[in-house]
């Protein structure tokens, strides 16, 4: 999905977590309008991290939230600190 793609309504993080059988750490009512790469995500986007090599970009990212694997959850917390 392109950042310029405005089809569909924004989803809450709770709704995204339900769709992917995940969980939310933080505010589940934050709304996101789409997905973007971690280094290009704006404040209304969800960034996806599947590899530890991209975790270093999280601290500088403007993403509203991150979708991560359980294996990367601790690493993302370390990068955000």
Secondary structure, DSSP 8 states (H G I E B T S, - for coil): --TT---S--EEHHHHHHHHT---SS-TT-EE-EEE-TTT--TTEEEEE-SGGGGGGTTT---SEEEE-HHHHHHHHHHH-
